[in-house]
Amino acid sequence: MPTFTHYLPDDTAITVHYDYSPAERMTWNHPGCSDSVDVYQIDTHGKDVVITDDERERIAEIALENAREKIAEQRDTVDDYRVQQARERTMERRL
């Protein structure tokens, strides 16, 4: 369950919980879709907070950016691992 902390304009910290759905390619049987997030909980830590529709929209945008960044980081980690493995195989062949 991905989460992040967001600060409202009055500097109130909230924790946002969301689900990420990756993009799907178009096929003959499916029209495809872009990636998206579903914000399913906003934890205000017991404070009375009014979150406007504009702020909810902004929170969803931030959640999507956050999800994309995490996927990019995971992809970079996998790429780094593959490069390291290739180097090790090359060194083994030289010995």
N, C-alpha and C positions, 0 to 999 in steps of 0.2 A: 504494500500500500504506500505509494509515494506521497510525501508531504513536503511542505516548505513553510517557512515563516514569512509573513508579509506584514508591513507596517502601513496602517491607514494614515490618512493625512494628519490626524491628530496624534500621531506616533504611538497608537495602540497596536501592540503586537497580536497578531492572530495566526493560528496554524491552519493551513489549508490542506485537506485530504482530497485526493483525486485519483481517478482511473484514467489511464492512457490507452487509446485505441490507435494502432498504427495504420498508416495508409494501406489500402488494398488496390492492387492493379485491376484494371478493367479486363474482363474475359468475355467469352461469348455468352456466358450465362449470368454475368454479374457486371453492373455498371461501374464498379470501383468506387472508391471514396478517398478523401484526404484524411490525414491523421486528425485526431480530435481528443479532447479531454472532457471528463464529466466530473465537475466539482461536486462531491457528495456530502462534504461536511466542512464547516468553518468553525473552528474552536476559538471562542473569544476569551477563554480562561476565566470564566465567571463574570466578566464585565458586561454591562449593558451597552451594546454597540448597535448602531444603525448603519447598515451597509446599503448604499444606494445601488440602483440598477447599473449605473455607470461603473461603480466600483466593482460590482460582481463581474461585469464584463472584463474589466481590467485584470481582475484576479484570474479569470479563465485564460486570458491571454498569457499571463505570467506562468500559469501552470503548464500551458502548451510549450512555451519557451523552455521551461525547466525540464520537461520531459524530453524535448529534442536535444538539449544539452547533455542529459544523462545518456541518451542513446549514442551521441557522438563520442562521449568519453569512453563508453563501453567498446565502441568500434575501434577507437584509437588504442585501447588496451589490447584488444585482440590482434590488431595490426602489429603492435610492438612485439607481442608474443610470437607471432608468425615470423617476423624478421629475426628475432633472437634464435628461434628454432632453426631457421635457414642458415644462419651464421654458424651455429653449433654443428650442423650437418656438414657444412663446408669444411670446417676445421677438422672434423673427424676423418673426412676423405683425404685431407692433406697428410694426416699422420699415417 
